[in-house]
Amino acid sequence: MKRLIKLLILFVVTGLAGALLAQDAVDANKIVPEDLLPDELPANLFWQTNNDDPEFASPDAIRGGTFHTWMLAYPLTMRTVGPDSNGRFAGFLRPIQFGPIAFHPQTRQPIPMLATHWALGDDGRSIYFRIHPDAKWSDGERVTADDFVFNLHFMRSEEIVAPWYNNYYTERIKDVKKYDELTYGVLGADAKPEVEMFANYAVGARPEHFHELTDTWVQDYNWKPEPTTGPYHVATMEDGKYVEFERTENWWANDLRYVRNRFNPEKIRVTVIRNESTAWLHFLNGELDSFGLTIPEYWHDKSKHEVFKRGYVAKYWFYHRLPVPSAGMYLNTSKPLLDDINIRYGLAHSMNIERVIQTVLRGDYERLPTFQLGFGAYDNTSIRPRKFDLKKAAEYFKKAGFETRGRDGIRVKKDEDGNVIARLSFLVTYGTPIHEDRLVVLREEAKKAGVDLRLELLDSSASFKKMLEKKHEIAWLTWSSSGFAPRYWEHFHSDNANRPQNNNVTNTSIPEMDPLIMQFRASANLEERIGLAHTLERMVHDHGAVIPTYQVPYTRDAAWRWIELPEWLGTETSGSLINSQATSQGYSSGGLFWINEEKKEEILALKAKRKKMEPLTIIDQTYRIVLDESTDVQEGQ
């Protein structure tokens, strides 16, 4: 069994990439008595820890300074659960809460964080933790087993208005029990392979002393930042302008093996800049410390600015190995026309994704063949994406009754009297202005197939809110991805269809698929789980409600040269090099950079005198995986 687990980990690391959570109503008090943990701590537990894996932070790191970054929109809440809590700002809030363990960014093995030791129960679904005796919340209160037990009660409570969490912490997390002040246990619903036990059942803490669960909890705590166990906490915020994090003074974890020399800035200021082009200008002026260059226009063209030529700003292209974010067009099957599979297939063959990649994206990106990818043995590599094909598109549209075109070239459906009763026109909702060029190419190419795509750009928060409320027709959306196995329940189970505030934005409801999803969730047999994942991924493909677009197996960053990195730049699971947060897609790989204030003064002095430094561009392919494109596999329908 141990060998099988190690093989699973090896399979996972050959992939190229916290999925955002769905929500579903459930009876929050439903719990099965015979599933509860034993009253006494089992006597035969084998306690483990991990202080043997290599450190991955630089001993040359310097503590201090303020890191300046940005966001497109001010967050709708400071809560991490409940209404509006799944916005982009959650990417700042959630990682500063440590779990009992994390995953080492190179070995993929569990490493201690809030817990010092852990033990697995004989049943394959219970796990026990010993809490670090020095662990404290940022407000100075001690972390105890009561905080982990409270988290279960909190997540099951109706007051937080978070049905998915209510469901997960009732149906998937059966019990959390305190054994003494620093020892607790967790019982999951099903036995799982060992590595997935840690990923699914390592339940975290919630500060019991901070929360008062009442009917008005959502409103009362909307702007009350929660105390944290990680390096930073929310210190100040100004509505519509910025949020500033401060490093917790005398932070309890400063000297832990896998934490020391990380999280080096004393402050992190996240400023609202509502336009990416404006943010770029702020960066060029030195008001922001780093800027992502993944978008080809920035890497190839905009980085020809003099701050790069004069060497004040460095460019980094770093390949990693992570689960692939699920980028695509998500078709709301509850909407007219999109409930017809022929329309969905026709749309897929009308989207010239390849042209977008080769033109707007300069050939830098790769086509994403299916919804979920990068989970090693779980990947169904027989699936190929539906390609741009006007003949196939026409065939499917004709099957749906759209046999003729109007004067503007867009396909129409007519009744027996020749009256137009429907037009092949769809609203595409998106929340990232920089993606407009991509969508414009798709819109113009789709016209060749007789499809009218109307583009709707909303504020990023408003866009995501509309999608979660299922008010969109086509969502241009990317789900983040993490962990050791793909997820299907939140995206495709019927329980989440036609209900707001969950991740089934396609409103998929397939009776034949539901029991397979539940079987996949419940199975502890690795071979069975892999087979089910292949079947489910094929069913998602055949349903046609998701049109996968592209994948990016690397990060590209620009940073002023006062931002310094280890000589190895990052780890194989570094989703971003200039990352101030603790984790990246489930791996403890963030917080490796630091600010050199002396170098900052030198660079600004050189810039004022227009003196040059040697330009710096680094392309690191240490962890690059070259795909075998020679395999001749029949394209999916």
C-alpha positions in Angstrom: 0.0 0.0 0.0 2.8 2.4 0.9 4.3 1.8 -2.6 1.0 2.5 -4.2 0.7 5.8 -2.3 4.2 6.8 -3.5 3.3 5.9 -7.0 0.2 8.2 -6.8 2.4 11.0 -5.6 4.7 10.4 -8.5 1.8 10.4 -10.9 0.6 13.7 -9.5 3.9 15.5 -9.8 4.0 14.8 -13.6 0.9 17.0 -14.0 1.2 20.5 -15.5 -0.6 22.7 -13.0 -8.1 25.1 -3.9 -10.6 24.7 -6.3 -13.1 27.4 -5.4 -15.9 25.8 -3.2 -19.5 25.2 -4.3 -22.4 25.4 -1.9 -25.4 23.1 -1.4 -28.1 23.1 1.2 -28.3 20.2 3.7 -29.6 19.5 7.1 -26.8 20.9 9.2 -27.7 18.6 12.2 -27.6 15.3 10.2 -24.9 13.1 11.8 -24.8 9.3 12.2 -24.0 8.3 15.8 -22.1 5.1 14.9 -19.7 7.2 12.8 -18.4 9.2 15.7 -14.8 9.0 16.9 -14.0 6.9 20.0 -14.3 8.6 23.4 -10.7 7.7 24.3 -7.7 8.2 22.1 -6.8 4.9 20.5 -3.8 3.2 22.2 -2.2 1.8 19.1 -1.6 5.0 17.2 1.7 5.5 15.5 2.6 9.2 15.8 4.6 10.7 12.9 6.2 13.9 12.0 8.5 15.2 9.2 11.6 17.2 10.0 13.7 15.5 7.4 12.7 17.1 4.1 15.0 19.9 2.8 14.4 23.5 3.6 13.5 25.5 0.5 13.8 29.1 1.7 17.1 31.1 1.4 19.2 31.8 4.5 20.1 35.1 2.8 16.6 36.4 3.1 16.2 39.9 4.7 13.3 40.8 7.0 11.5 44.1 6.6 9.9 46.6 4.2 6.4 46.9 2.7 5.5 44.9 -0.3 3.2 46.8 -2.7 0.7 44.8 -4.8 -2.8 45.4 -6.2 -6.3 44.1 -6.9 -8.9 45.0 -9.5 -11.8 45.5 -7.1 -12.3 46.1 -3.4 -13.5 42.9 -1.6 -17.2 42.5 -0.8 -16.4 41.0 2.6 -13.6 40.2 5.0 -15.2 36.9 5.8 -13.8 33.6 4.4 -17.2 31.9 4.4 -20.7 32.9 3.6 -22.1 35.2 0.9 -19.6 36.9 -1.4 -16.6 35.2 0.3 -15.4 33.3 -2.8 -14.1 36.4 -4.6 -10.4 36.9 -5.5 -9.5 38.6 -2.3 -10.1 35.2 -0.6 -6.7 34.3 -2.2 -5.1 36.7 0.3 -7.2 35.8 3.3 -7.3 32.0 3.3 -3.6 31.2 3.0 -2.8 33.2 6.2 -4.7 30.6 8.2 -2.4 27.7 8.7 -3.8 24.1 8.7 -2.4 21.4 11.0 -0.1 20.3 8.1 1.0 21.5 4.7 2.5 19.7 1.8 6.2 20.2 1.1 6.6 21.9 -2.3 9.3 19.5 -3.6 8.7 16.1 -1.9 4.9 16.5 -1.8 5.0 14.9 1.7 3.1 16.3 4.7 5.0 18.7 6.9 4.1 20.1 10.3 2.4 23.5 10.7 -0.2 24.0 13.4 0.4 20.4 14.4 3.7 18.8 15.4 2.6 15.2 14.9 -0.1 13.2 13.3 -1.4 9.6 13.3 -3.7 7.6 11.1 -6.5 5.4 12.5 -6.9 1.8 11.5 -10.2 2.5 9.7 -8.5 4.5 6.9 -10.7 7.5 7.5 -9.7 8.9 10.9 -6.7 11.1 11.6 -5.3 12.5 14.8 -3.2 15.6 15.4 -1.1 17.1 18.2 -1.1 20.9 18.2 2.1 22.9 18.5 2.2 24.1 22.2 3.4 27.6 21.1 0.6 28.1 18.4 -1.3 31.4 18.9 -3.8 33.5 17.1 -2.6 36.9 15.9 -4.6 38.5 18.8 -2.4 36.6 21.3 -4.9 33.9 22.2 -3.6 30.3 22.3 -4.7 27.8 19.7 -6.3 24.7 21.4 -8.2 21.7 20.4 -11.4 23.6 21.2 -10.8 25.8 18.1 -10.8 22.7 15.9 -13.9 21.4 17.4 -15.6 24.8 17.2 -14.7 24.9 13.5 -16.9 21.9 12.9 -19.8 23.5 14.7 -19.2 26.8 12.9 -19.1 25.2 9.5 -22.3 23.3 10.2 -24.2 26.3 11.5 -27.0 27.9 9.4 -25.9 31.3 10.7 -22.9 31.5 8.3 -25.2 31.1 5.3 -22.8 28.8 3.5 -24.7 25.7 2.4 -21.7 24.0 0.8 -19.7 24.2 4.0 -22.8 23.0 5.9 -22.9 20.0 3.6 -19.2 19.2 3.5 -18.7 19.4 7.3 -21.7 17.2 7.8 -21.5 14.7 5.0 -17.8 14.5 4.5 -16.4 15.4 7.9 -18.3 13.2 10.3 -16.7 14.3 13.6 -14.0 16.4 15.2 -13.2 15.5 18.8 -11.0 17.0 21.5 -8.9 14.5 23.6 -6.9 17.0 25.6 -6.0 20.7 25.3 -3.6 20.0 22.4 -4.9 16.8 20.8 -7.9 16.3 18.5 -9.1 13.8 16.0 -11.0 14.0 12.7 -13.3 11.3 11.2 -14.0 11.5 7.5 -16.9 9.9 5.7 -14.9 7.4 3.7 -11.6 5.6 3.7 -9.2 7.2 1.3 -5.6 6.6 0.0 -3.2 8.0 2.7 -2.1 11.0 0.7 -5.7 12.0 0.1 -6.5 11.6 3.8 -4.3 14.6 4.5 -5.7 16.6 1.7 -9.3 16.0 2.7 -9.5 15.5 6.4 -6.8 17.8 7.9 -9.4 20.1 9.3 -8.2 23.5 10.4 -9.0 25.7 13.4 -11.5 28.6 13.8 -11.0 31.1 16.7 -13.8 30.2 19.1 -13.2 33.3 21.3 -13.7 35.6 18.3 -17.0 34.4 16.8 -20.5 34.8 18.2 -22.9 32.8 16.0 -26.2 34.7 15.7 -28.8 35.3 13.0 -26.9 38.4 12.1 -23.5 36.8 11.9 -23.0 37.5 8.2 -23.7 41.2 8.6 -21.9 41.6 12.0 -18.7 40.0 10.7 -18.7 41.2 7.2 -15.9 43.7 7.9 -14.3 42.1 11.0 -11.1 40.4 9.9 -10.6 37.1 11.7 -7.5 36.5 13.9 -5.0 34.4 12.0 -2.4 31.7 12.7 -0.3 32.4 9.7 2.4 35.2 9.3 0.1 38.1 8.5 -3.2 39.6 9.7 -5.4 42.4 8.3 -4.2 45.5 10.0 -5.9 48.5 8.2 -8.3 48.9 5.3 -9.9 51.9 3.6 -13.1 51.2 1.7 -12.6 51.2 -2.1 -8.9 52.0 -1.8 -6.7 49.4 -0.1 -6.2 46.6 2.5 -3.0 46.4 4.4 -1.6 43.3 6.1 1.0 43.3 8.9 3.3 40.6 9.9 2.2 39.4 13.4 4.6 40.6 16.0 6.6 37.8 17.7 4.8 35.3 15.4 4.8 31.9 17.1 6.0 30.0 14.0 9.0 32.2 13.1 11.6 29.5 13.8 9.8 26.4 12.5 12.0 24.4 10.0 9.8 24.9 7.0 8.8 28.5 7.8 12.0 30.3 8.8 13.4 32.7 6.2 10.0 33.0 4.6 7.2 35.7 4.7 9.8 38.5 5.0 8.0 41.8 4.3 6.7 43.5 7.5 3.7 44.8 5.6 1.7 43.9 2.4 -0.4 46.7 1.0 -3.0 45.6 -1.6 -4.2 48.7 -3.5 -7.4 48.8 -5.6 -6.5 49.7 -9.2 -9.6 49.0 -11.3 -7.8 48.7 -14.7 -4.9 46.5 -15.5 -3.3 49.0 -17.9 -3.4 51.6 -15.1 -1.8 49.1 -12.7 1.0 48.5 -15.3 1.8 52.3 -15.2 1.9 52.2 -11.4 4.4 49.3 -11.7 6.6 51.1 -14.2 6.7 54.1 -11.8 7.9 51.8 -9.0 4.7 52.1 -7.0 4.1 48.4 -7.3 6.9 45.9 -6.6 6.0 43.2 -9.1 3.7 42.5 -12.0 2.6 39.2 -13.7 3.8 38.8 -17.2 1.9 35.6 -18.1 -0.1 37.5 -20.7 2.0 37.5 -23.9 1.5 41.2 -24.7 3.3 42.0 -21.4 6.1 39.6 -21.8 6.9 40.3 -25.5 5.9 44.0 -26.0 5.2 46.0 -22.9 8.4 44.7 -21.2 10.5 46.6 -23.8 10.0 49.7 -21.6 13.2 51.5 -20.5 12.9 50.2 -16.9 13.6 46.8 -18.3 16.2 48.0 -20.8 18.1 49.9 -18.1 18.0 46.8 -15.8 16.0 48.2 -13.0 13.3 45.5 -13.4 14.0 41.8 -13.9 11.9 39.3 -15.9 11.4 35.7 -14.8 9.9 32.8 -16.8 9.6 29.8 -14.5 8.1 26.4 -15.3 6.3 24.5 -12.6 4.3 21.3 -12.0 0.9 22.0 -10.7 -2.7 20.9 -11.4 -4.1 22.9 -14.3 -6.6 25.7 -13.6 -9.8 24.8 -15.5 -10.1 27.7 -18.0 -13.0 27.6 -20.3 -16.4 28.8 -21.5 -19.1 27.5 -19.2 -22.5 27.1 -20.8 -25.6 27.5 -18.6 -27.7 24.6 -19.7 -30.8 26.0 -18.0 -30.9 28.8 -20.5 -32.9 28.5 -23.8 -30.9 27.0 -26.7 -28.0 26.0 -24.4 -30.2 23.1 -23.1 -29.8 21.5 -26.5 -26.7 19.3 -26.8 -26.5 20.0 -30.5 -26.2 23.7 -29.8 -23.5 23.1 -27.3 -21.5 20.9 -29.7 -22.0 23.4 -32.5 -20.7 26.2 -30.2 -17.6 24.2 -29.3 -16.8 23.7 -33.0 -17.4 27.4 -33.6 -14.8 28.6 -31.1 -11.4 29.1 -32.7 -9.3 28.6 -29.6 -6.3 27.7 -31.7 -6.4 31.0 -33.4 -6.5 32.9 -30.1 -3.5 30.9 -28.9 -1.5 31.5 -32.1 -2.4 35.2 -32.4 -3.3 37.0 -29.2 -1.4 34.6 -27.0 1.7 34.4 -29.3 1.8 30.6 -29.2 2.9 30.7 -25.6 -0.2 28.9 -24.2 -1.2 25.3 -24.8 -4.7 24.0 -25.6 -6.5 22.5 -22.6 -8.1 19.3 -23.8 -10.5 18.6 -21.0 -12.1 20.2 -17.9 -9.6 18.9 -15.3 -6.0 18.0 -16.0 -2.7 17.7 -14.0 -3.6 14.9 -11.6 -1.4 12.3 -13.0 -3.0 8.8 -13.2 -6.5 10.4 -12.7 -6.1 12.3 -16.1 -8.1 10.9 -19.0 -5.5 11.5 -21.7 -7.7 9.9 -24.4 -9.9 13.1 -24.6 -9.1 15.7 -27.2 -10.9 19.1 -27.4 -13.5 19.8 -30.1 -11.6 21.9 -32.6 -12.8 24.8 -34.7 -14.6 23.1 -37.6 -17.3 25.1 -39.6 -18.6 22.0 -41.3 -19.2 20.1 -38.0 -20.7 23.3 -36.4 -23.2 23.6 -39.3 -24.2 20.0 -39.0 -25.0 20.3 -35.3 -26.8 23.7 -35.7 -29.0 22.2 -38.4 -29.9 19.3 -36.1 -31.1 22.0 -33.7 -33.2 23.6 -36.3 -30.9 26.5 -37.3 -30.8 25.8 -41.0 -30.7 29.3 -42.4 -29.0 32.6 -41.8 -30.3 36.1 -41.4 -29.1 39.1 -43.4 -26.3 39.7 -40.9 -25.0 36.1 -41.3 -26.2 34.9 -38.0 -28.2 31.6 -37.9 -31.9 31.7 -37.2 -34.6 29.2 -36.5 -38.0 29.6 -38.3 -41.4 28.3 -37.7 -43.6 26.6 -40.3 -44.7 30.0 -41.6 -41.2 31.2 -42.1 -41.1 33.5 -39.1 -37.9 33.8 -37.1 -38.5 32.4 -33.6 -34.9 32.2 -32.4 -31.5 33.7 -33.2 -28.1 32.0 -32.5 -26.9 34.7 -30.1 -25.4 34.4 -26.7 -24.1 36.7 -24.0 -20.6 36.0 -22.8 -19.9 37.3 -19.3 -16.4 38.0 -18.1 -14.6 40.0 -15.4 -11.0 40.5 -16.7 -10.6 43.4 -19.1 -7.3 42.1 -20.4 -9.1 39.1 -21.9 -11.2 41.3 -24.3 -8.8 40.7 -27.2 -9.2 37.0 -26.8 -12.9 37.2 -26.8 -13.0 39.6 -29.7 -11.1 37.0 -31.8 -13.6 34.3 -30.8 -16.5 36.5 -31.5 -15.3 37.3 -35.1 -14.4 33.7 -35.8 -17.8 32.5 -34.5 -19.6 34.7 -37.0 -18.2 32.4 -39.7 -20.3 29.6 -38.1 -23.3 31.9 -37.8 -23.0 32.6 -34.1 -23.3 36.0 -32.5 -21.3 36.3 -29.3 -22.2 39.5 -27.3 -19.5 40.4 -24.8 -20.4 41.6 -21.3 -17.6 42.9 -19.2 -18.4 43.4 -15.5 -16.4 44.3 -12.5 -14.6 41.1 -11.4 -16.6 40.7 -8.2 -19.9 41.4 -10.0 -19.0 39.0 -12.8 -18.3 36.1 -10.4 -21.4 36.9 -8.4 -23.6 36.7 -11.5 -22.1 33.4 -12.4 -22.6 31.9 -9.0 -26.2 33.1 -9.1 -26.6 31.3 -12.5 -27.8 34.4 -14.2 -25.3 34.1 -17.1 -25.6 32.4 -20.4 -21.9 31.7 -21.1 -19.3 32.3 -18.4 -15.7 33.0 -19.4 -14.2 31.6 -16.2 -11.2 29.9 -14.7 -11.5 27.7 -11.7 -8.3 27.3 -9.6 -7.2 23.7 -9.1 -5.3 21.9 -6.3 -5.0 18.7 -4.4 -4.2 15.2 -5.4 -7.4 14.3 -7.3 -10.0 16.0 -9.5 -13.4 17.2 -8.1 -16.8 16.5 -9.7 -19.5 16.9 -7.0 -19.4 20.7 -6.7 -19.2 21.3 -10.5 -21.5 18.6 -11.9 -23.8 16.9 -9.3 -27.5 17.4 -9.7 -27.8 18.6 -6.1 -26.0 21.8 -7.1 -28.0 22.4 -10.4 -30.4 25.3 -10.5 -29.5 26.6 -7.1 -27.5 29.8 -6.5 -24.2 30.3 -4.8 -22.4 27.1 -5.9 -19.9 26.0 -8.5 -22.2 24.1 -10.8 -22.4 27.2 -13.1 -23.4 25.0 -16.1 -26.4 23.7 -14.1 -25.5 20.2 -15.1 -27.9 17.5 -14.0 -27.2 14.0 -15.4 -29.0 11.2 -13.4 -26.5 8.6 -14.7 -23.6 10.7 -13.5 -24.7 11.4 -10.0 -24.1 7.9 -8.5 -20.7 7.7 -10.2 -19.7 11.0 -8.6 -20.8 9.7 -5.2 -19.0 6.4 -5.7 -15.8 8.4 -6.6 -16.1 10.4 -3.5 -16.6 7.3 -1.3 -14.1 5.0 -2.8 -10.8 4.3 -1.0 -9.6 2.0 -3.8 -7.0 3.8 -5.9 -7.6 1.7 -9.1 -11.4 2.2 -8.8 -11.0 5.9 -8.2 -8.8 6.3 -11.3 -11.3 4.4 -13.4 -14.2 6.4 -12.2 -12.3 9.7 -12.8 -11.7 8.7 -16.4 -15.4 7.8 -16.9 -16.6 11.0 -15.3 -14.2 13.2 -17.3 -15.5 11.5 -20.5 -19.1 12.2 -19.4 -18.2 15.9 -18.8 -16.7 16.0 -22.2 -19.7 14.3 -23.8 -22.2 16.6 -22.1 -20.5 19.6 -23.8 -21.4 22.2 -21.2 -17.7 23.1 -20.8 -15.6 24.3 -23.7 -12.0 24.1 -22.3 -9.7 26.8 -23.6 -6.0 26.9 -22.7 -3.4 26.0 -20.1 -0.3 27.8 -18.9 2.3 25.5 -17.3 4.5 28.3 -16.0 4.6 31.6 -14.2 6.1 34.8 -15.7 6.8 37.7 -13.4 8.4 41.1 -13.5 9.9 42.6 -10.3 12.0 45.6 -9.4 15.5 44.4 -8.6 15.1 45.3 -4.9 12.8 42.3 -4.8 15.2 39.3 -4.4 14.7 35.6 -4.7 16.6 32.5 -3.7 19.2 31.5 -6.3 16.9 28.6 -7.3 14.0 31.1 -7.7 11.2 28.8 -6.6 10.0 25.2 -6.2 8.4 22.9 -8.6 5.0 23.8 -7.1 5.6 27.6 -7.2 2.5 29.0 -8.9 4.1 32.4 -8.7 7.6 33.5 -7.7 6.6 36.8 -6.1 4.0 35.3 -3.8 3.5 36.6 -0.3 1.1 33.9 0.7 1.8 30.7 2.5 0.5 28.2 -0.1 0.2 27.8 -3.8 -2.5 25.3 -4.9 -2.2 23.4 -1.7 1.6 23.4 -1.4 3.7 25.4 1.0 5.7 27.2 -1.6 5.0 30.9 -1.1 6.8 33.7 0.8 10.3 33.0 -0.6 11.1 36.5 -1.7 12.4 39.5 0.3 12.9 43.3 -0.1 16.4 44.7 -0.1 15.9 48.2 1.1 19.6 49.2 0.4 19.3 48.0 -3.2 16.0 49.9 -3.5 17.8 53.2 -2.7 20.6 52.4 -5.1 18.2 51.6 -8.0 16.1 54.6 -7.4 19.2 56.8 -7.4 20.4 55.2 -10.7 16.9 55.7 -12.1 16.9 59.4 -11.2 20.3 59.8 -12.9 19.2 57.6 -15.9 22.2 55.3 -15.4 22.0 51.7 -16.5 22.3 48.3 -14.9 22.8 45.1 -16.7 19.4 43.9 -17.9 18.2 40.6 -16.3 15.9 38.0 -17.9 15.9 34.5 -16.5 14.1 31.5 -18.1 14.2 28.4 -15.9 12.9 25.2 -17.4 14.1 22.9 -14.6 10.6 21.6 -14.0 9.3 21.8 -17.6 7.3 18.8 -18.8 7.4 18.3 -22.6 4.2 16.6 -23.8 4.2 13.9 -26.4 2.1 15.3 -29.2 2.8 12.3 -31.5 0.2 10.1 -29.9 -2.6 9.5 -32.4 -5.8 9.5 -30.4 -9.2 9.9 -32.0 -10.7 13.4 -31.3 -13.8 13.4 -29.1 -17.2 13.9 -30.6 
